[in-house]
Amino acid sequence: MRHLAAIVCSLIICVTSSYADDNIFNSSQALKTEVIRLGDEALEVVKTPLDTQGYGLLGTLAVTGAVGLTYIFDDDIRNKLQANKSKGVDKATDAGNLLGDPFIHIGIAAAVYGGGILADSPRWKETGEMLGEAIILADATTFVLKESIGRARPFVSGDKGSFRPGQFKSDYDSLPSMHTSSSFAMASVLASTSESMTTKALYYTAATFVGFSRIYQDKHWASDVILSAAIGELCGRVVTNQHAVKSRVAIAPMVSGNSAGLALLGRW
């Protein structure tokens, strides 16, 4: 499936690179703009958890408390799930693992972006941009934390307190879960594009099932998934907020008497 996602991305690049409108596949300026915006969003991801003016610091404390509380019950949760296996749930969680594959998410984001270009739909093009940015931010944040924390996966020793920080050891990259953070980043972006509460709930239900699948298949501890969900949601919200700010400012032609010019229009 990862190879399929790569093929899809390659086809989209080939098709849209010759398209008339500027996009990241055929315009260096569009690509530069995207990189700058991604850098600004990355800075917001770092700053927001420590923001004392809004809800950033309060949210960080709430997430820390939730992760800490779940850590206490990590062994109990793992033992109960491993003791209650079934073929039906095994197959369902196989699908959940596939659904949460970050490589497939990148392919989906590229498909939405490319489809928006081909259909001349600014809305879907921007949705593809937001998905791609949120996934990249969530995956990058998760990767840095994984390797820095170095927590052993459950199947390694069954010891929730086994850590080898900063050693880049195989199977010592349990905390956080990239499948889960990437899934919640997508859910956050997609939920922001819908007015339907049912649809929003569906996106988050799918992301939650990915997290459950990772715990059920003994790839992650429950506390890993809690932190991952928060990371994904944070990245999704940062991206959608940045795009919302951008959409409130526009440049329009202005004619006054015998003169013409451009006006900066804002909506707050």
Beta strands, then each sheet from edge to edge (+ up, - down):
strand 1: 249-256
strand 2: 259-266
sheet 1: 1+ 2-
end
